[in-house]
Amino acid sequence: MLHVPEMSRRARGIELWALLRTFGRSGVDAMIDRMCQRARLFARLLPQHGFLILNDVVVVVCDTPELKEATLSLIQKNGHCWCSGSNWHGQSVVRVSVCSWATTAEDVEMSGRAFARAYDSAKEQQH
């Protein structure tokens, strides 16, 4: 069960096994902790640029759903980071997920600036 792909769809068990075998429990724990720290950094940076954080980490809203859509489109086009739109408790939101071991604090700060530029640009386009 622990070493065969039948226990997971699309052989995802092999990826997890290889990760644990390579880094061990403490290495995987440290990697997850770093990704959570990066997500919390996003949650601290974005409100400084006019975004509202709706949950513990990064479900983000703008003033209006239209502004959110325009901002999200610009974020996705600029290529600094990727995030997606979603609905959370009936509200149109931007969902940010830090899911790469390679994401640094500098990457998050650069992405925060990209969010700010997209938000400001989207607001200007609406006026």
Secondary structure, 3 states (H helix, E strand, C coil): CCCCHHHCHHHHHHHHHHHHHHHHHHHHHHHHHHHHHHHHHHHHHHHHHCCEECCCCCEEECCCHHHHHHHHHHHHHHCCCCCEEEEECCEEEEECCCCCCCCCHHHHHHHHHHHHHHHHHHHHHHC
